[in-house]
Amino acid sequence: MHEGLRRAGWPEPKWYETTPEDPGRGQAKQAVAEGAELVFACGGDGTVTAVVTALAGSGVALAVLPAGTGNLLAANLGLGNDPATGLEVALEGGRRRIDVGVIDDRCFVVMAGMGFDAQMLEDTSEKAKKRIGWLAYLHGGAKHLLDRPMRVRIRLDGGPPMPRRPAAVIVGNVGRLQGGVRLLKRAEPDDGRLNVAILSPTNLAHWAALMWAVVSRRDRVPLMETYTASRVEIYSNRAQARQLDGDNIAPGKVMKIHVRPKALLLCVPQPDADPDLAYDARAAARRAEPVREAAEEKA
């Protein structure tokens, strides 16, 4: 990273080390207070979410350097697990203001969820993720395919409650899951709206049909309702597993989410106006080759 920045004529970066108690929020706030114009978040989902929360509304740009065992925002930017491409994207200057979702005092940029998706994350081991990557989530999810559905009420933009018995409710700002699978096809990161998916499979055949439709990019996905809203409230009759951007939070009966339009300035592959945040990321990966070579020389 140092060599790539130096070659581009950028100043020496200042490093802020995260801790288990503070995975990045306090450090990012300190960087902003000290005059940073761009913050690199180097880590997994927890670090990125913490930094997003600190930077939302600040006007300071965020660049993602994927590390850790999972990084949903990196997947949506087309960066994979390659920090060199993340650095190249920042150096090339593509910037885009995107929406963030807010729950309590925390922000997210990809998706929040209650139910199956959060249970899957909870039961996926860190060792498996390090060994086989996103495929490890399949094992974690298999444990919960036949779980009893939740009993929830969902309110969109203050409308009447919608009673449902889903396996999961996912509220997304952009559409990709781990592995690049696009769940929310119509999600746009800067339209001021959140996309809501209500997944209601009840047996293995239902799950197979739903997953096949998602993977094969069908226009219609069976057993999945979709909506858009700027405010989403989910009420369950009992505490459920919950997650923000691939990072589990405490179980709870309620999720109240609203959108902050265009609150985050994000480094994205060029052209930065394309609806897909990952547009032409492969070209950026090719142009990042000198950064990789410099890193190998230093190693």
ABEGO torsion letter per residue (X at the ends): XAAAAAAAGBBBBBBBBBBAABAGAAAAAAAAAAGBABBBBBEBAAAAAAAAAAABGAGBBBBBBBBEABBAAAAAAGAEABAAAAAAAAAAGBBBBBBBBBBEABBBAABBBBEAAAAAAAABBAAAAAAAEAAAAAAAAAAAAABBBBBBBBBBGGBBBBBBBBABBBBBABABBBGGBBABAABBAAAGBBBBBBBABABAAAAAAAAAAAAAGBABBBGBBBBBBABBBBBBABBBBBBBGGBBBBBBABBBBBBBBGABBBBBBOBAABABAABGAAAAAAAAAAAAAAAAAAX
